């Protein structure tokens, strides 16, 4: 009897330990709320690979997108397949996606384990998506498939997209708006009438509806736009001193990339004469509506109006603090601004490059008359000299 009780006790302890270990490795539903990133399948090869993109939306719903390639090295060919949808998180930490039509059904299960996602598949797809995926980067980029899914996920009240009102098609502009937004239009397939136009952020952090009087934020936040920057490589050569391996300084010509914010506020001029003004210029993708508040660190040197006009009041340097806000987001800019005392008129040096030839040599009527008289006198003098010489020669001959 004692041996039996001991075995039962050990069995219960084993079950508890296994249950605890399973719970420790399984994700909680809350962990899905922080999910956003691009994952690569672990068995990727040149002709067979897969990418999984994940982004939490709302109400236990997470957007997913597969980009798969299946091919043959011997045939040097490959088939590309993209598939996106919205899955729902479960209480046990997993997430499910199900779809069904008249012919077949598809079920995908996603298990989140730290920086890995394990996908199991029931049903057929052109390319099998099952496998283990490892996080590559905590960002994603918008695509046609992902744009469609996020628009259909959002409430109909905000998008006006409802298949019950008629079938519609989404069209995507070739160029992005301000380098940040993906422009998408929804039109009825029969009448071609516009249902709505939307701007989707390239990192899918926000969706704006723009077929209204002014753009309306219907999903996400504008803060990522405020903080985002991109790299620019100059088209011209920049001289840069680089340190050689032997420690000597070498002058090399290099194109040095630099970062630029999508949203910026700068003064059109960093310094102006006292009494003059400069405007605060704002760069905003899509010209989204914003509010601007500006103050001066020293109002004796510079004053700034509500509409962003800076006036130099006296000579010196001041800092203009600009607060820019878009919807739920804001950012602070500090601009250096200077007032300069203008030079007095009598202290200006003559311009050496100025050509005063015309003003110095221009002749009036009196000057011309004097020159004419001088010319006649010169002619008379020459004539007199010639006559005198002739007379002297005649006398000598005689």
C-alpha positions as CSV (number, residue, x, y, z in Angstrom):
1,X,0.0,0.0,0.0
2,X,2.8,2.4,0.9
3,X,4.5,1.7,-2.5
4,X,1.3,2.4,-4.3
5,X,0.8,5.7,-2.5
6,X,4.4,6.7,-3.2
7,X,3.9,6.0,-6.9
8,X,0.7,8.0,-7.0
9,X,2.5,10.9,-5.3
10,X,5.4,10.8,-7.7
11,X,3.0,10.7,-10.6
12,X,1.2,13.8,-9.4
13,X,4.4,15.7,-8.8
14,X,5.5,14.8,-12.4
15,X,2.2,16.0,-13.9
16,X,2.5,19.3,-11.9
17,X,6.1,19.8,-13.0
18,X,5.3,19.1,-16.7
19,X,2.3,21.4,-16.5
20,X,4.5,24.2,-15.0
21,X,7.1,23.8,-17.6
22,X,4.5,23.9,-20.4
23,X,3.0,27.0,-18.9
24,X,6.5,28.6,-18.6
25,X,7.3,28.2,-22.2
26,X,3.8,29.1,-23.6
27,X,3.0,32.7,-24.3
28,X,0.3,34.5,-22.4
29,X,-2.5,36.4,-24.3
30,X,-1.0,39.6,-23.1
31,X,2.3,38.9,-24.9
32,X,0.6,39.0,-28.2
33,X,-0.4,42.6,-27.5
34,X,3.3,43.6,-27.8
35,X,4.0,41.6,-30.9
36,X,5.4,43.4,-34.0
37,X,8.2,42.1,-36.2
38,X,9.5,40.2,-39.1
39,X,10.4,36.5,-38.7
40,X,12.4,34.2,-40.9
41,X,11.7,30.4,-41.2
42,X,14.6,28.5,-39.8
43,X,15.0,26.1,-42.7
44,X,15.3,28.8,-45.3
45,X,17.4,28.1,-48.4
46,X,18.0,29.9,-51.7
47,X,15.0,28.4,-53.5
48,X,12.8,27.6,-50.5
49,X,12.3,30.2,-47.8
50,X,9.6,32.0,-45.9
51,X,9.0,35.3,-44.1
52,X,6.3,35.8,-41.4
53,X,5.2,39.3,-40.4
54,X,3.2,39.9,-37.3
55,X,1.5,43.0,-35.8
56,X,-1.0,43.2,-33.0
57,X,-4.1,45.1,-33.9
58,X,-6.8,45.1,-31.1
59,X,-9.2,43.0,-29.2
60,X,-6.9,39.9,-29.2
61,X,-6.5,40.2,-32.9
62,X,-3.1,40.0,-34.6
63,X,-2.3,40.7,-38.3
64,X,-0.1,38.1,-40.0
65,X,1.4,37.9,-43.5
66,X,3.4,35.1,-45.1
67,X,5.8,35.7,-48.0
68,X,6.9,32.3,-49.2
69,X,9.1,31.1,-52.1
70,X,9.2,27.5,-53.3
71,X,11.5,26.4,-56.1
72,X,14.0,24.0,-57.6
73,X,17.7,24.6,-57.8
74,X,18.0,22.0,-60.6
75,X,15.4,23.9,-62.7
76,X,16.6,27.3,-61.5
77,X,13.0,28.4,-61.0
78,X,10.9,29.5,-58.0
79,X,7.2,30.2,-57.2
80,X,6.3,33.2,-54.9
81,X,3.3,33.1,-52.7
82,X,1.8,35.8,-50.3
83,X,-1.0,35.2,-47.8
84,X,-2.3,37.5,-45.1
85,X,-5.0,37.4,-42.5
86,X,-6.1,38.2,-38.9
87,X,-5.7,35.6,-36.1
88,X,-7.3,35.5,-32.7
89,X,-5.4,34.9,-29.4
90,X,-6.5,32.1,-27.1
91,X,-6.4,31.8,-23.3
92,X,-3.6,29.3,-23.5
93,X,-1.3,31.8,-25.3
94,X,-1.7,30.4,-28.8
95,X,-3.5,32.1,-31.7
96,X,-5.7,30.6,-34.4
97,X,-6.8,31.5,-37.9
98,X,-9.6,29.6,-39.7
99,X,-11.1,30.0,-43.1
100,X,-13.5,27.8,-44.9
101,X,-15.3,27.7,-48.3
102,X,-17.4,25.2,-50.2
103,X,-14.4,23.1,-51.1
104,X,-12.0,23.1,-48.3
105,X,-11.0,24.6,-44.9
106,X,-7.8,26.0,-43.6
107,X,-6.6,26.2,-40.0
108,X,-3.4,27.8,-38.8
109,X,-2.1,27.7,-35.3
110,X,0.6,30.1,-34.0
111,X,2.6,29.4,-30.8
112,X,4.7,32.2,-29.5
113,X,7.8,31.2,-27.7
114,X,10.1,34.1,-26.7
115,X,11.5,35.3,-30.1
116,X,10.2,32.3,-32.0
117,X,6.8,31.5,-33.5
118,X,5.9,27.9,-34.4
119,X,3.2,27.6,-37.1
120,X,1.2,24.4,-37.7
121,X,-1.1,24.0,-40.7
122,X,-4.2,22.0,-41.4
123,X,-5.5,22.3,-44.9
124,X,-3.9,23.2,-48.2
125,X,-2.1,26.3,-49.4
126,X,-0.1,26.7,-52.6
127,X,3.0,26.7,-50.4
128,X,3.3,25.0,-47.0
129,X,3.7,27.7,-44.3
130,X,4.2,25.4,-41.3
131,X,7.5,25.7,-39.5
132,X,9.5,27.5,-36.9
133,X,10.1,31.2,-37.4
134,X,12.8,33.4,-35.6
135,X,12.6,37.1,-35.1
136,X,14.8,39.1,-37.5
137,X,13.8,42.7,-36.8
138,X,11.0,44.3,-34.6
139,X,9.5,46.2,-37.6
140,X,7.3,45.4,-40.6
141,X,6.5,47.2,-43.8
142,X,3.1,47.6,-45.5
143,X,2.2,45.5,-48.5
144,X,-0.9,45.1,-50.7
145,X,-2.1,42.1,-48.7
146,X,-1.4,43.6,-45.3
147,X,-3.2,46.9,-46.3
148,X,-6.3,45.0,-47.4
149,X,-6.4,43.0,-44.1
150,X,-6.0,46.0,-41.9
151,X,-8.7,48.0,-43.8
152,X,-11.1,45.1,-43.6
153,X,-10.4,44.7,-39.9
154,X,-11.2,48.3,-39.0
155,X,-14.8,49.1,-38.1
156,X,-17.1,49.7,-41.1
157,X,-18.2,53.0,-39.4
158,X,-14.7,54.4,-40.0
159,X,-13.9,52.9,-43.4
160,X,-17.4,52.6,-45.0
161,X,-16.1,49.2,-46.4
162,X,-18.9,46.6,-46.4
163,X,-19.2,43.8,-48.9
164,X,-23.0,43.7,-48.1
165,X,-23.2,47.1,-49.8
166,X,-21.6,45.8,-52.9
167,X,-18.2,44.3,-54.0
168,X,-15.3,46.7,-54.0
169,X,-11.7,46.7,-55.1
170,X,-8.6,48.3,-53.6
171,X,-6.1,50.1,-55.8
172,X,-2.7,51.2,-54.7
173,X,-0.8,54.3,-55.9
174,X,2.6,53.8,-57.5
175,X,4.3,56.5,-55.3
176,X,4.1,56.9,-51.6
177,X,2.8,60.2,-50.0
178,X,5.7,62.1,-48.5
179,X,7.8,58.9,-48.5
180,X,5.7,57.7,-45.5
181,X,2.2,56.8,-46.5
182,X,0.8,54.1,-48.7
183,X,-2.1,55.6,-50.7
184,X,-5.1,53.2,-51.1
185,X,-8.4,53.8,-52.8
186,X,-11.5,51.7,-52.5
187,X,-14.0,51.7,-55.4
188,X,-17.2,49.7,-56.1
189,X,-16.3,47.2,-58.8
190,X,-19.5,47.9,-60.9
191,X,-20.0,51.6,-60.7
192,X,-16.3,52.5,-60.0
193,X,-17.6,55.0,-57.5
194,X,-15.2,56.0,-54.7
195,X,-16.0,54.5,-51.3
196,X,-12.9,55.9,-49.5
197,X,-9.3,56.8,-49.8
198,X,-6.8,55.9,-47.1
199,X,-3.2,56.6,-46.2
200,X,-1.5,53.7,-44.4
201,X,1.9,54.4,-42.7
202,X,4.7,52.4,-44.2
203,X,5.3,50.7,-40.8
204,X,1.5,50.2,-40.4
205,X,1.6,52.3,-37.2
206,X,-1.3,54.5,-38.4
207,X,-4.2,54.7,-40.9
208,X,-5.7,58.0,-42.1
209,X,-8.9,58.4,-44.0
210,X,-8.3,61.3,-46.5
211,X,-11.4,61.5,-48.7
212,X,-12.9,63.9,-46.0
213,X,-12.5,67.6,-45.5
214,X,-9.3,66.9,-43.7
215,X,-7.3,63.7,-42.9
216,X,-8.8,61.7,-40.0
217,X,-6.7,59.3,-37.9
218,X,-8.8,56.1,-37.8
219,X,-6.2,53.7,-36.5
220,X,-3.0,53.7,-34.6
221,X,-0.8,56.7,-33.6
222,X,1.0,59.5,-35.3
223,X,3.9,59.3,-32.8
224,X,6.0,56.9,-34.9
225,X,5.8,59.4,-37.8
226,X,7.1,62.1,-35.5
227,X,10.1,60.0,-34.5
228,X,10.8,58.4,-37.8
229,X,13.9,59.2,-39.9
230,X,15.5,58.0,-43.1
231,X,19.0,58.0,-44.6
232,X,20.1,60.2,-47.4
233,X,23.2,59.7,-49.5
234,X,24.5,62.9,-51.1
235,X,24.7,62.9,-54.9
236,X,27.9,65.0,-54.8
237,X,31.3,64.0,-53.3
238,X,32.2,65.2,-49.8
239,X,35.8,65.5,-48.6
240,X,36.3,63.5,-45.5
241,X,39.4,62.9,-43.4
242,X,39.7,59.2,-42.6
243,X,42.2,57.5,-40.3
244,X,44.5,55.1,-42.2
245,X,45.6,51.8,-40.6
246,X,49.1,53.2,-40.0
247,X,47.7,56.1,-38.0
248,X,48.3,58.7,-40.7
249,X,45.6,61.0,-41.8
250,X,44.5,60.5,-45.5
251,X,42.2,62.8,-47.4
252,X,39.6,60.6,-49.2
253,X,36.6,61.6,-51.1
254,X,33.5,59.8,-49.9
255,X,29.7,60.1,-50.0
256,X,28.7,60.4,-46.4
257,X,25.1,59.4,-45.7
258,X,23.1,61.3,-43.1
259,X,19.7,60.9,-41.4
260,X,16.7,63.2,-42.0
261,X,13.5,63.3,-40.0
262,X,10.2,63.0,-41.9
263,X,8.7,65.7,-39.7
264,X,10.8,68.8,-39.1
265,X,10.6,72.5,-38.0
266,X,13.3,74.9,-39.0
267,X,13.8,78.7,-39.3
268,X,14.0,79.9,-42.9
269,X,16.9,82.1,-41.8
270,X,19.2,81.5,-38.8
271,X,20.0,85.2,-38.5
272,X,18.4,88.5,-39.7
273,X,19.0,92.2,-39.2
274,X,17.3,93.7,-36.2
275,X,13.8,94.6,-37.2
276,X,13.5,91.9,-39.8
277,X,11.6,88.6,-39.6
278,X,12.0,84.9,-40.5
279,X,9.3,82.2,-40.8
280,X,9.3,78.8,-39.1
281,X,9.0,76.2,-41.9
282,X,7.4,72.9,-41.2
283,X,7.9,69.7,-43.3
284,X,5.0,67.3,-42.9
285,X,4.3,64.2,-45.1
286,X,1.0,64.6,-46.9
287,X,0.7,68.1,-45.4
288,X,-1.2,66.6,-42.4
289,X,-2.9,69.3,-40.3
290,X,-0.8,70.2,-37.2
291,X,-0.7,72.8,-34.4
292,X,2.4,74.8,-33.7
293,X,3.4,76.6,-30.4
294,X,6.6,78.6,-30.3
295,X,8.3,80.6,-27.5
296,X,11.6,82.5,-27.3
297,X,14.3,81.9,-24.7
298,X,15.0,85.7,-24.7
299,X,12.2,88.0,-25.9
300,X,14.6,91.0,-25.8
301,X,16.5,89.5,-28.7
302,X,13.7,87.7,-30.5
303,X,10.0,87.5,-30.4
304,X,7.8,84.8,-32.1
305,X,4.2,85.1,-33.0
306,X,1.4,82.4,-32.8
307,X,1.7,81.7,-36.5
308,X,5.5,81.1,-36.3
309,X,7.0,84.4,-37.4
310,X,10.2,85.3,-35.6
311,X,11.2,89.0,-35.2
312,X,14.7,90.1,-34.4
313,X,14.4,92.8,-31.6
314,X,18.1,93.3,-30.8
315,X,21.5,91.9,-31.6
316,X,22.3,88.6,-29.9
317,X,21.4,84.9,-29.9
318,X,18.2,83.2,-28.7
319,X,16.7,79.8,-28.8
320,X,13.2,79.3,-30.4
321,X,11.4,76.4,-28.8
322,X,8.8,74.9,-31.1
323,X,6.2,72.4,-30.0
324,X,4.6,70.6,-33.0
325,X,1.5,68.4,-32.5
326,X,-0.4,66.0,-34.8
327,X,-3.4,64.2,-33.4
328,X,-2.1,62.2,-30.5
329,X,1.6,62.9,-31.1
330,X,3.9,65.8,-30.4
331,X,7.6,66.7,-30.7
332,X,9.8,69.6,-29.4
333,X,12.3,71.4,-31.7
334,X,14.9,73.9,-30.5
335,X,16.0,76.4,-33.2
336,X,19.0,78.7,-32.9
337,X,18.2,82.3,-34.0
338,X,20.2,85.5,-34.1
339,X,19.6,89.2,-34.4
340,X,22.3,91.3,-36.2
341,X,22.8,95.1,-36.1
342,X,22.9,96.4,-39.7
343,X,25.9,98.4,-40.8
344,X,25.5,102.2,-41.1
345,X,25.2,103.6,-44.6
346,X,28.4,105.7,-44.4
347,X,30.4,102.8,-43.0
348,X,29.8,100.6,-46.1
349,X,33.0,100.1,-48.1
350,X,32.8,100.7,-51.8
351,X,32.3,97.6,-53.9
352,X,35.5,96.8,-55.6
353,X,33.7,94.8,-58.2
354,X,31.5,97.7,-59.2
355,X,32.4,99.1,-62.7
356,X,32.2,102.9,-62.6
357,X,33.6,103.4,-66.1
358,X,30.4,104.7,-67.5
359,X,29.9,107.4,-64.9
360,X,33.6,108.5,-65.0
361,X,33.9,108.8,-68.8
362,X,30.5,110.0,-69.8
363,X,30.9,113.4,-71.7
364,X,28.3,116.2,-71.7
365,X,28.0,119.0,-74.4
366,X,30.5,121.3,-72.8
367,X,33.2,118.6,-72.7
368,X,32.7,117.9,-76.3
369,X,33.1,121.6,-77.3
370,X,36.3,121.9,-75.3
371,X,37.7,118.8,-76.9
372,X,36.8,120.3,-80.4
373,X,38.7,123.5,-79.7
374,X,41.7,121.7,-78.4
375,X,41.7,119.5,-81.5
376,X,41.6,122.6,-83.8
377,X,44.5,124.2,-81.8
378,X,46.5,121.1,-82.1
379,X,45.9,120.9,-85.9
380,X,46.9,124.6,-86.2
381,X,50.0,124.1,-84.2
382,X,51.1,121.2,-86.4
383,X,50.4,123.2,-89.5
384,X,52.5,126.1,-88.3
385,X,55.4,123.8,-87.5
386,X,55.2,122.3,-91.0
387,X,55.3,125.8,-92.7
388,X,58.2,126.9,-90.5
389,X,60.2,123.9,-91.4
390,X,59.6,124.4,-95.2
391,X,60.8,128.1,-95.0
392,X,64.0,127.1,-93.2
393,X,64.7,124.5,-95.9
394,X,64.2,127.0,-98.7
395,X,66.6,129.5,-97.1
396,X,69.3,126.9,-96.7
397,X,69.0,125.9,-100.3
398,X,69.2,129.5,-101.5
